[in-house]
């Protein structure tokens, strides 16, 4: 079982998800500097075997922007693509670990 802190910032959540994904042999992509990237593109793209996961990460009070919702809806319409919005609660509950296992 992975240790789960009680409270997390979005940055801490991202670090935890990336570390777990790499531990579980996922290929991980995150745009380091998104200044010139398309608005709303998800934070993480994860690939392992025949799975493709896009995840938008949020702090506890974070909300999706319209551009983020549009990207997730468009990606979710692609057969086989999995999309998620993860808040710290998803890490604390073990949901993220279950998805990535």
Biopython code that builds the backbone (N, CA, C, O; Angstrom):
import numpy as np
from Bio.PDB.StructureBuilder import StructureBuilder

atoms = [
    (1, "UNK", "N", (0.848, -1.181, 0.000)),
    (1, "UNK", "CA", (0.000, 0.000, 0.000)),
    (1, "UNK", "C", (0.889, 1.238, 0.000)),
    (1, "UNK", "O", (1.908, 1.280, 0.690)),
    (2, "UNK", "N", (0.499, 2.239, -0.774)),
    (2, "UNK", "CA", (1.231, 3.494, -0.882)),
    (2, "UNK", "C", (0.808, 4.420, 0.262)),
    (2, "UNK", "O", (-0.381, 4.541, 0.555)),
    (3, "UNK", "N", (1.781, 5.074, 0.909)),
    (3, "UNK", "CA", (1.464, 6.024, 1.977)),
    (3, "UNK", "C", (0.686, 7.202, 1.395)),
    (3, "UNK", "O", (1.008, 7.695, 0.314)),
    (4, "UNK", "N", (-0.325, 7.643, 2.111)),
    (4, "UNK", "CA", (-1.168, 8.740, 1.632)),
    (4, "UNK", "C", (-1.226, 9.853, 2.676)),
    (4, "UNK", "O", (-1.747, 9.641, 3.771)),
    (5, "UNK", "N", (-0.700, 11.032, 2.354)),
    (5, "UNK", "CA", (-0.787, 12.137, 3.303)),
    (5, "UNK", "C", (-2.229, 12.615, 3.457)),
    (5, "UNK", "O", (-3.078, 12.327, 2.614)),
    (6, "UNK", "N", (-2.496, 13.339, 4.527)),
    (6, "UNK", "CA", (-3.853, 13.803, 4.812)),
    (6, "UNK", "C", (-4.284, 14.964, 3.921)),
    (6, "UNK", "O", (-5.453, 15.028, 3.540)),
    (7, "UNK", "N", (-3.386, 15.878, 3.579)),
    (7, "UNK", "CA", (-3.739, 17.030, 2.747)),
    (7, "UNK", "C", (-2.661, 17.193, 1.681)),
    (7, "UNK", "O", (-1.485, 16.937, 1.935)),
    (8, "UNK", "N", (-3.067, 17.619, 0.491)),
    (8, "UNK", "CA", (-2.115, 17.743, -0.611)),
    (8, "UNK", "C", (-2.440, 18.953, -1.463)),
    (8, "UNK", "O", (-3.605, 19.298, -1.663)),
    (9, "UNK", "N", (-1.388, 19.595, -1.963)),
    (9, "UNK", "CA", (-1.569, 20.612, -2.984)),
    (9, "UNK", "C", (-1.661, 19.901, -4.331)),
    (9, "UNK", "O", (-1.403, 18.700, -4.424)),
    (10, "UNK", "N", (-2.028, 20.643, -5.371)),
    (10, "UNK", "CA", (-2.063, 20.047, -6.711)),
    (10, "UNK", "C", (-0.672, 19.562, -7.116)),
    (10, "UNK", "O", (-0.531, 18.504, -7.728)),
    (11, "UNK", "N", (0.335, 20.327, -6.778)),
    (11, "UNK", "CA", (1.717, 19.948, -7.095)),
    (11, "UNK", "C", (2.105, 18.645, -6.385)),
    (11, "UNK", "O", (2.738, 17.779, -6.990)),
    (12, "UNK", "N", (1.737, 18.502, -5.133)),
    (12, "UNK", "CA", (2.019, 17.271, -4.392)),
    (12, "UNK", "C", (1.244, 16.091, -4.966)),
    (12, "UNK", "O", (1.766, 14.980, -5.063)),
    (13, "UNK", "N", (-0.014, 16.345, -5.346)),
    (13, "UNK", "CA", (-0.824, 15.291, -5.954)),
    (13, "UNK", "C", (-0.174, 14.821, -7.246)),
    (13, "UNK", "O", (-0.057, 13.621, -7.493)),
    (14, "UNK", "N", (0.243, 15.767, -8.062)),
    (14, "UNK", "CA", (0.880, 15.395, -9.327)),
    (14, "UNK", "C", (2.140, 14.573, -9.088)),
    (14, "UNK", "O", (2.349, 13.559, -9.755)),
    (15, "UNK", "N", (2.973, 14.991, -8.156)),
    (15, "UNK", "CA", (4.196, 14.243, -7.861)),
    (15, "UNK", "C", (3.872, 12.818, -7.407)),
    (15, "UNK", "O", (4.541, 11.865, -7.807)),
    (16, "UNK", "N", (2.847, 12.682, -6.575)),
    (16, "UNK", "CA", (2.458, 11.358, -6.083)),
    (16, "UNK", "C", (1.949, 10.472, -7.224)),
    (16, "UNK", "O", (2.318, 9.301, -7.320)),
    (17, "UNK", "N", (1.100, 11.038, -8.084)),
    (17, "UNK", "CA", (0.554, 10.266, -9.208)),
    (17, "UNK", "C", (1.670, 9.860, -10.168)),
    (17, "UNK", "O", (1.730, 8.710, -10.602)),
    (18, "UNK", "N", (2.543, 10.793, -10.498)),
    (18, "UNK", "CA", (3.648, 10.493, -11.418)),
    (18, "UNK", "C", (4.557, 9.416, -10.827)),
    (18, "UNK", "O", (4.949, 8.483, -11.528)),
    (19, "UNK", "N", (4.888, 9.540, -9.557)),
    (19, "UNK", "CA", (5.751, 8.528, -8.922)),
    (19, "UNK", "C", (5.101, 7.154, -8.931)),
    (19, "UNK", "O", (5.756, 6.162, -9.251)),
    (20, "UNK", "N", (3.822, 7.085, -8.584)),
    (20, "UNK", "CA", (3.119, 5.803, -8.586)),
    (20, "UNK", "C", (3.039, 5.237, -9.996)),
    (20, "UNK", "O", (3.283, 4.049, -10.206)),
    (21, "UNK", "N", (2.698, 6.083, -10.962)),
    (21, "UNK", "CA", (2.579, 5.614, -12.342)),
    (21, "UNK", "C", (3.903, 5.025, -12.829)),
    (21, "UNK", "O", (3.921, 3.961, -13.448)),
    (22, "UNK", "N", (4.986, 5.703, -12.556)),
    (22, "UNK", "CA", (6.303, 5.191, -12.978)),
    (22, "UNK", "C", (6.636, 3.887, -12.264)),
    (22, "UNK", "O", (7.184, 2.966, -12.869)),
    (23, "UNK", "N", (6.306, 3.810, -10.984)),
    (23, "UNK", "CA", (6.529, 2.583, -10.213)),
    (23, "UNK", "C", (5.767, 1.409, -10.830)),
    (23, "UNK", "O", (6.226, 0.267, -10.787)),
    (24, "UNK", "N", (4.592, 1.705, -11.405)),
    (24, "UNK", "CA", (3.739, 0.679, -12.002)),
    (24, "UNK", "C", (3.960, 0.542, -13.511)),
    (24, "UNK", "O", (3.136, -0.036, -14.220)),
    (25, "UNK", "N", (5.083, 1.081, -13.987)),
    (25, "UNK", "CA", (5.520, 0.930, -15.384)),
    (25, "UNK", "C", (4.649, 1.638, -16.413)),
    (25, "UNK", "O", (4.506, 1.156, -17.537)),
    (26, "UNK", "N", (4.069, 2.773, -16.047)),
    (26, "UNK", "CA", (3.363, 3.617, -17.004)),
    (26, "UNK", "C", (4.369, 4.563, -17.639)),
    (26, "UNK", "O", (5.320, 4.992, -16.986)),
    (27, "UNK", "N", (4.163, 4.892, -18.913)),
    (27, "UNK", "CA", (4.890, 5.987, -19.548)),
    (27, "UNK", "C", (4.094, 7.237, -19.193)),
    (27, "UNK", "O", (2.871, 7.264, -19.326)),
    (28, "UNK", "N", (4.800, 8.269, -18.741)),
    (28, "UNK", "CA", (4.150, 9.465, -18.219)),
    (28, "UNK", "C", (4.589, 10.675, -19.026)),
    (28, "UNK", "O", (5.781, 10.882, -19.255)),
    (29, "UNK", "N", (3.614, 11.475, -19.458)),
    (29, "UNK", "CA", (3.924, 12.749, -20.101)),
    (29, "UNK", "C", (3.187, 13.870, -19.377)),
    (29, "UNK", "O", (1.990, 13.783, -19.107)),
    (30, "UNK", "N", (3.939, 14.925, -19.071)),
    (30, "UNK", "CA", (3.382, 16.139, -18.498)),
    (30, "UNK", "C", (4.061, 17.316, -19.186)),
    (30, "UNK", "O", (5.289, 17.371, -19.252)),
    (31, "UNK", "N", (3.279, 18.250, -19.693)),
    (31, "UNK", "CA", (3.853, 19.440, -20.308)),
    (31, "UNK", "C", (4.459, 20.298, -19.203)),
    (31, "UNK", "O", (3.745, 20.814, -18.343)),
    (32, "UNK", "N", (5.777, 20.446, -19.234)),
    (32, "UNK", "CA", (6.477, 21.162, -18.171)),
    (32, "UNK", "C", (6.079, 22.633, -18.122)),
    (32, "UNK", "O", (5.774, 23.160, -17.052)),
    (33, "UNK", "N", (6.081, 23.294, -19.273)),
    (33, "UNK", "CA", (5.740, 24.713, -19.343)),
    (33, "UNK", "C", (4.661, 24.880, -20.400)),
    (33, "UNK", "O", (4.937, 24.785, -21.596)),
    (34, "UNK", "N", (3.445, 25.128, -19.966)),
    (34, "UNK", "CA", (2.308, 25.095, -20.884)),
    (34, "UNK", "C", (1.943, 26.462, -21.473)),
    (34, "UNK", "O", (0.835, 26.638, -21.979)),
    (35, "UNK", "N", (2.840, 27.404, -21.413)),
    (35, "UNK", "CA", (2.540, 28.764, -21.883)),
    (35, "UNK", "C", (2.021, 28.771, -23.318)),
    (35, "UNK", "O", (1.057, 29.478, -23.613)),
    (36, "UNK", "N", (2.625, 28.015, -24.201)),
    (36, "UNK", "CA", (2.217, 28.007, -25.606)),
    (36, "UNK", "C", (1.383, 26.776, -25.981)),
    (36, "UNK", "O", (1.169, 26.502, -27.162)),
    (37, "UNK", "N", (0.926, 26.056, -24.993)),
    (37, "UNK", "CA", (0.105, 24.868, -25.249)),
    (37, "UNK", "C", (-1.361, 25.258, -25.367)),
    (37, "UNK", "O", (-1.771, 26.342, -24.953)),
    (38, "UNK", "N", (-2.132, 24.354, -25.939)),
    (38, "UNK", "CA", (-3.575, 24.573, -26.051)),
    (38, "UNK", "C", (-4.187, 24.701, -24.656)),
    (38, "UNK", "O", (-3.907, 23.875, -23.787)),
    (39, "UNK", "N", (-5.019, 25.722, -24.427)),
    (39, "UNK", "CA", (-5.664, 25.870, -23.120)),
    (39, "UNK", "C", (-6.510, 24.648, -22.775)),
    (39, "UNK", "O", (-7.239, 24.120, -23.615)),
    (40, "UNK", "N", (-6.398, 24.214, -21.530)),
    (40, "UNK", "CA", (-7.255, 23.149, -21.039)),
    (40, "UNK", "C", (-6.753, 21.737, -21.245)),
    (40, "UNK", "O", (-7.377, 20.790, -20.767)),
    (41, "UNK", "N", (-5.620, 21.566, -21.955)),
    (41, "UNK", "CA", (-5.124, 20.210, -22.196)),
    (41, "UNK", "C", (-4.815, 19.546, -20.855)),
    (41, "UNK", "O", (-4.255, 20.194, -19.971)),
    (42, "UNK", "N", (-5.168, 18.264, -20.682)),
    (42, "UNK", "CA", (-5.003, 17.605, -19.384)),
    (42, "UNK", "C", (-3.553, 17.596, -18.882)),
    (42, "UNK", "O", (-2.599, 17.628, -19.659)),
    (43, "UNK", "N", (-3.431, 17.552, -17.559)),
    (43, "UNK", "CA", (-2.124, 17.597, -16.904)),
    (43, "UNK", "C", (-1.246, 16.401, -17.247)),
    (43, "UNK", "O", (-0.049, 16.560, -17.486)),
    (44, "UNK", "N", (-1.824, 15.214, -17.274)),
    (44, "UNK", "CA", (-1.031, 13.995, -17.476)),
    (44, "UNK", "C", (-1.598, 13.132, -18.595)),
    (44, "UNK", "O", (-2.811, 12.998, -18.756)),
    (45, "UNK", "N", (-0.690, 12.559, -19.351)),
    (45, "UNK", "CA", (-1.004, 11.520, -20.328)),
    (45, "UNK", "C", (-0.217, 10.293, -19.885)),
    (45, "UNK", "O", (1.006, 10.352, -19.755)),
    (46, "UNK", "N", (-0.907, 9.191, -19.653)),
    (46, "UNK", "CA", (-0.305, 7.961, -19.137)),
    (46, "UNK", "C", (-0.597, 6.816, -20.097)),
    (46, "UNK", "O", (-1.736, 6.623, -20.522)),
    (47, "UNK", "N", (0.441, 6.060, -20.434)),
    (47, "UNK", "CA", (0.283, 4.944, -21.364)),
    (47, "UNK", "C", (0.956, 3.710, -20.779)),
    (47, "UNK", "O", (2.097, 3.764, -20.322)),
    (48, "UNK", "N", (0.234, 2.606, -20.802)),
    (48, "UNK", "CA", (0.808, 1.312, -20.408)),
    (48, "UNK", "C", (0.053, 0.219, -21.157)),
    (48, "UNK", "O", (-1.175, 0.136, -21.120)),
    (49, "UNK", "N", (0.828, -0.606, -21.830)),
    (49, "UNK", "CA", (0.242, -1.680, -22.630)),
    (49, "UNK", "C", (-0.799, -1.094, -23.576)),
    (49, "UNK", "O", (-0.472, -0.243, -24.403)),
    (50, "UNK", "N", (-2.040, -1.536, -23.467)),
    (50, "UNK", "CA", (-3.086, -1.061, -24.373)),
    (50, "UNK", "C", (-3.979, -0.006, -23.739)),
    (50, "UNK", "O", (-5.086, 0.239, -24.219)),
    (51, "UNK", "N", (-3.509, 0.623, -22.661)),
    (51, "UNK", "CA", (-4.312, 1.634, -21.980)),
    (51, "UNK", "C", (-3.739, 3.025, -22.215)),
    (51, "UNK", "O", (-2.524, 3.222, -22.209)),
    (52, "UNK", "N", (-4.631, 3.980, -22.421)),
    (52, "UNK", "CA", (-4.281, 5.386, -22.565)),
    (52, "UNK", "C", (-5.172, 6.181, -21.617)),
    (52, "UNK", "O", (-6.395, 6.195, -21.759)),
    (53, "UNK", "N", (-4.540, 6.840, -20.650)),
    (53, "UNK", "CA", (-5.257, 7.575, -19.614)),
    (53, "UNK", "C", (-4.841, 9.042, -19.659)),
    (53, "UNK", "O", (-3.654, 9.363, -19.709)),
    (54, "UNK", "N", (-5.833, 9.924, -19.641)),
    (54, "UNK", "CA", (-5.596, 11.356, -19.481)),
    (54, "UNK", "C", (-6.160, 11.753, -18.131)),
    (54, "UNK", "O", (-7.284, 11.388, -17.785)),
    (55, "UNK", "N", (-5.373, 12.504, -17.368)),
    (55, "UNK", "CA", (-5.829, 12.925, -16.047)),
    (55, "UNK", "C", (-5.624, 14.424, -15.862)),
    (55, "UNK", "O", (-4.552, 14.964, -16.135)),
    (56, "UNK", "N", (-6.666, 15.069, -15.399)),
    (56, "UNK", "CA", (-6.581, 16.466, -14.973)),
    (56, "UNK", "C", (-6.514, 16.433, -13.456)),
    (56, "UNK", "O", (-7.326, 15.771, -12.810)),
    (57, "UNK", "N", (-5.564, 17.134, -12.892)),
    (57, "UNK", "CA", (-5.353, 17.128, -11.442)),
    (57, "UNK", "C", (-5.776, 18.469, -10.861)),
    (57, "UNK", "O", (-5.559, 19.522, -11.462)),
    (58, "UNK", "N", (-6.381, 18.410, -9.687)),
    (58, "UNK", "CA", (-6.882, 19.618, -9.038)),
    (58, "UNK", "C", (-6.550, 19.593, -7.556)),
    (58, "UNK", "O", (-6.507, 18.531, -6.934)),
    (59, "UNK", "N", (-6.314, 20.779, -6.995)),
    (59, "UNK", "CA", (-6.227, 20.909, -5.546)),
    (59, "UNK", "C", (-7.620, 20.736, -4.958)),
    (59, "UNK", "O", (-8.600, 20.620, -5.694)),
    (60, "UNK", "N", (-7.706, 20.720, -3.657)),
    (60, "UNK", "CA", (-8.990, 20.451, -2.991)),
    (60, "UNK", "C", (-10.117, 21.358, -3.455)),
    (60, "UNK", "O", (-11.250, 20.902, -3.610)),
    (61, "UNK", "N", (-9.824, 22.645, -3.683)),
    (61, "UNK", "CA", (-10.872, 23.587, -4.080)),
    (61, "UNK", "C", (-10.883, 23.829, -5.587)),
    (61, "UNK", "O", (-11.635, 24.675, -6.071)),
    (62, "UNK", "N", (-10.065, 23.102, -6.323)),
    (62, "UNK", "CA", (-9.943, 23.322, -7.760)),
    (62, "UNK", "C", (-11.194, 22.935, -8.528)),
    (62, "UNK", "O", (-11.898, 21.989, -8.176)),
    (63, "UNK", "N", (-11.451, 23.694, -9.589)),
    (63, "UNK", "CA", (-12.601, 23.418, -10.457)),
    (63, "UNK", "C", (-12.125, 23.365, -11.900)),
    (63, "UNK", "O", (-11.135, 24.001, -12.261)),
    (64, "UNK", "N", (-12.832, 22.611, -12.711)),
    (64, "UNK", "CA", (-12.504, 22.526, -14.135)),
    (64, "UNK", "C", (-12.895, 23.809, -14.852)),
    (64, "UNK", "O", (-13.961, 24.375, -14.609)),
    (65, "UNK", "N", (-12.019, 24.253, -15.734)),
    (65, "UNK", "CA", (-12.364, 25.385, -16.592)),
    (65, "UNK", "C", (-13.171, 24.844, -17.771)),
    (65, "UNK", "O", (-13.144, 23.641, -18.032)),
    (66, "UNK", "N", (-13.885, 25.708, -18.482)),
    (66, "UNK", "CA", (-14.602, 25.244, -19.676)),
    (66, "UNK", "C", (-13.664, 24.576, -20.691)),
    (66, "UNK", "O", (-14.033, 23.572, -21.300)),
    (67, "UNK", "N", (-12.467, 25.118, -20.877)),
    (67, "UNK", "CA", (-11.516, 24.528, -21.831)),
    (67, "UNK", "C", (-11.075, 23.140, -21.374)),
    (67, "UNK", "O", (-10.916, 22.241, -22.199)),
    (68, "UNK", "N", (-10.878, 22.958, -20.076)),
    (68, "UNK", "CA", (-10.506, 21.634, -19.561)),
    (68, "UNK", "C", (-11.636, 20.636, -19.779)),
    (68, "UNK", "O", (-11.386, 19.498, -20.175)),
    (69, "UNK", "N", (-12.870, 21.047, -19.528)),
    (69, "UNK", "CA", (-14.026, 20.165, -19.734)),
    (69, "UNK", "C", (-14.152, 19.792, -21.198)),
    (69, "UNK", "O", (-14.450, 18.641, -21.517)),
    (70, "UNK", "N", (-13.929, 20.753, -22.104)),
    (70, "UNK", "CA", (-14.006, 20.464, -23.538)),
    (70, "UNK", "C", (-12.964, 19.436, -23.958)),
    (70, "UNK", "O", (-13.280, 18.512, -24.707)),
    (71, "UNK", "N", (-11.726, 19.582, -23.488)),
    (71, "UNK", "CA", (-10.680, 18.605, -23.816)),
    (71, "UNK", "C", (-11.045, 17.220, -23.288)),
    (71, "UNK", "O", (-10.941, 16.228, -24.010)),
    (72, "UNK", "N", (-11.469, 17.157, -22.037)),
    (72, "UNK", "CA", (-11.798, 15.857, -21.450)),
    (72, "UNK", "C", (-12.974, 15.208, -22.162)),
    (72, "UNK", "O", (-12.970, 13.997, -22.382)),
    (73, "UNK", "N", (-13.977, 15.992, -22.524)),
    (73, "UNK", "CA", (-15.122, 15.451, -23.257)),
    (73, "UNK", "C", (-14.698, 14.926, -24.626)),
    (73, "UNK", "O", (-15.139, 13.858, -25.050)),
    (74, "UNK", "N", (-13.833, 15.685, -25.321)),
    (74, "UNK", "CA", (-13.367, 15.253, -26.644)),
    (74, "UNK", "C", (-12.545, 13.970, -26.539)),
    (74, "UNK", "O", (-12.712, 13.058, -27.349)),
    (75, "UNK", "N", (-11.661, 13.896, -25.549)),
    (75, "UNK", "CA", (-10.834, 12.699, -25.378)),
    (75, "UNK", "C", (-11.674, 11.507, -24.936)),
    (75, "UNK", "O", (-11.428, 10.377, -25.356)),
    (76, "UNK", "N", (-12.649, 11.760, -24.102)),
    (76, "UNK", "CA", (-13.515, 10.692, -23.597)),
    (76, "UNK", "C", (-14.354, 10.077, -24.711)),
    (76, "UNK", "O", (-14.789, 8.931, -24.597)),
    (77, "UNK", "N", (-14.584, 10.824, -25.783)),
    (77, "UNK", "CA", (-15.368, 10.312, -26.912)),
    (77, "UNK", "C", (-14.571, 9.347, -27.783)),
    (77, "UNK", "O", (-15.142, 8.680, -28.646)),
    (78, "UNK", "N", (-13.268, 9.266, -27.568)),
    (78, "UNK", "CA", (-12.416, 8.375, -28.357)),
    (78, "UNK", "C", (-12.468, 6.977, -27.731)),
    (78, "UNK", "O", (-12.169, 6.823, -26.547)),
    (79, "UNK", "N", (-12.844, 5.959, -28.513)),
    (79, "UNK", "CA", (-12.932, 4.604, -27.957)),
    (79, "UNK", "C", (-11.608, 4.166, -27.321)),
    (79, "UNK", "O", (-10.538, 4.294, -27.917)),
    (80, "UNK", "N", (-11.714, 3.647, -26.100)),
    (80, "UNK", "CA", (-10.555, 3.108, -25.408)),
    (80, "UNK", "C", (-9.790, 4.107, -24.567)),
    (80, "UNK", "O", (-8.973, 3.713, -23.734)),
    (81, "UNK", "N", (-10.034, 5.387, -24.764)),
    (81, "UNK", "CA", (-9.344, 6.405, -23.969)),
    (81, "UNK", "C", (-10.087, 6.568, -22.640)),
    (81, "UNK", "O", (-11.314, 6.656, -22.602)),
    (82, "UNK", "N", (-9.310, 6.605, -21.549)),
    (82, "UNK", "CA", (-9.881, 6.807, -20.220)),
    (82, "UNK", "C", (-9.528, 8.214, -19.751)),
    (82, "UNK", "O", (-8.376, 8.635, -19.862)),
    (83, "UNK", "N", (-10.505, 8.938, -19.232)),
    (83, "UNK", "CA", (-10.248, 10.281, -18.724)),
    (83, "UNK", "C", (-10.692, 10.376, -17.269)),
    (83, "UNK", "O", (-11.681, 9.770, -16.857)),
    (84, "UNK", "N", (-9.935, 11.151, -16.512)),
    (84, "UNK", "CA", (-10.222, 11.317, -15.087)),
    (84, "UNK", "C", (-9.933, 12.744, -14.665)),
    (84, "UNK", "O", (-9.060, 13.409, -15.224)),
    (85, "UNK", "N", (-10.675, 13.204, -13.672)),
    (85, "UNK", "CA", (-10.332, 14.407, -12.934)),
    (85, "UNK", "C", (-10.073, 13.922, -11.518)),
    (85, "UNK", "O", (-10.945, 13.335, -10.878)),
    (86, "UNK", "N", (-8.866, 14.175, -11.040)),
    (86, "UNK", "CA", (-8.483, 13.686, -9.717)),
    (86, "UNK", "C", (-8.179, 14.838, -8.771)),
    (86, "UNK", "O", (-7.358, 15.705, -9.070)),
    (87, "UNK", "N", (-8.850, 14.834, -7.629)),
    (87, "UNK", "CA", (-8.581, 15.733, -6.524)),
    (87, "UNK", "C", (-7.820, 14.934, -5.465)),
    (87, "UNK", "O", (-7.758, 13.708, -5.561)),
    (88, "UNK", "N", (-7.240, 15.593, -4.459)),
    (88, "UNK", "CA", (-6.517, 14.847, -3.418)),
    (88, "UNK", "C", (-7.342, 13.732, -2.786)),
    (88, "UNK", "O", (-6.790, 12.713, -2.372)),
    (89, "UNK", "N", (-8.631, 13.910, -2.710)),
    (89, "UNK", "CA", (-9.487, 12.880, -2.120)),
    (89, "UNK", "C", (-9.398, 11.557, -2.878)),
    (89, "UNK", "O", (-9.516, 10.485, -2.284)),
    (90, "UNK", "N", (-9.188, 11.638, -4.198)),
    (90, "UNK", "CA", (-9.056, 10.413, -4.999)),
    (90, "UNK", "C", (-7.767, 9.677, -4.657)),
    (90, "UNK", "O", (-7.706, 8.450, -4.730)),
    (91, "UNK", "N", (-6.749, 10.424, -4.286)),
    (91, "UNK", "CA", (-5.498, 9.795, -3.839)),
    (91, "UNK", "C", (-5.700, 9.188, -2.454)),
    (91, "UNK", "O", (-5.325, 8.044, -2.200)),
    (92, "UNK", "N", (-6.292, 9.970, -1.573)),
    (92, "UNK", "CA", (-6.481, 9.524, -0.191)),
    (92, "UNK", "C", (-7.367, 8.286, -0.096)),
    (92, "UNK", "O", (-7.153, 7.438, 0.770)),
    (93, "UNK", "N", (-8.353, 8.177, -0.971)),
    (93, "UNK", "CA", (-9.276, 7.039, -0.937)),
    (93, "UNK", "C", (-8.706, 5.792, -1.611)),
    (93, "UNK", "O", (-9.249, 4.698, -1.460)),
    (94, "UNK", "N", (-7.613, 5.957, -2.351)),
    (94, "UNK", "CA", (-7.036, 4.827, -3.078)),
    (94, "UNK", "C", (-7.570, 4.680, -4.492)),
    (94, "UNK", "O", (-7.161, 3.768, -5.211)),
    (95, "UNK", "N", (-8.479, 5.564, -4.908)),
    (95, "UNK", "CA", (-9.062, 5.480, -6.250)),
    (95, "UNK", "C", (-7.985, 5.527, -7.337)),
    (95, "UNK", "O", (-8.016, 4.727, -8.273)),
    (96, "UNK", "N", (-7.045, 6.449, -7.220)),
    (96, "UNK", "CA", (-6.016, 6.593, -8.248)),
    (96, "UNK", "C", (-5.166, 5.329, -8.332)),
    (96, "UNK", "O", (-4.847, 4.859, -9.424)),
    (97, "UNK", "N", (-4.809, 4.794, -7.199)),
    (97, "UNK", "CA", (-4.019, 3.558, -7.186)),
    (97, "UNK", "C", (-4.786, 2.422, -7.858)),
    (97, "UNK", "O", (-4.200, 1.640, -8.605)),
    (98, "UNK", "N", (-6.086, 2.324, -7.601)),
    (98, "UNK", "CA", (-6.901, 1.264, -8.226)),
    (98, "UNK", "C", (-6.927, 1.429, -9.752)),
    (98, "UNK", "O", (-6.835, 0.444, -10.484)),
    (99, "UNK", "N", (-7.051, 2.657, -10.223)),
    (99, "UNK", "CA", (-7.073, 2.908, -11.671)),
    (99, "UNK", "C", (-5.738, 2.521, -12.299)),
    (99, "UNK", "O", (-5.713, 1.911, -13.369)),
    (100, "UNK", "N", (-4.646, 2.864, -11.657)),
    (100, "UNK", "CA", (-3.337, 2.637, -12.250)),
    (100, "UNK", "C", (-2.818, 1.202, -12.096)),
    (100, "UNK", "O", (-1.870, 0.816, -12.780)),
    (101, "UNK", "N", (-3.414, 0.426, -11.225)),
    (101, "UNK", "CA", (-2.985, -0.975, -11.071)),
    (101, "UNK", "C", (-3.554, -1.738, -12.227)),
    (101, "UNK", "O", (-3.340, -2.945, -12.336)),
]
sb = StructureBuilder()
sb.init_structure("model")
sb.init_model(0)
sb.init_chain("A")
sb.init_seg("    ")
for serial, (resi, resn, name, xyz) in enumerate(atoms, 1):
    if name == "N":
        sb.init_residue(resn, " ", resi, " ")
    sb.init_atom(name, np.array(xyz, "f"), 0.0, 1.0, " ", f" {name:<3s}", serial, name[0])
structure = sb.get_structure()
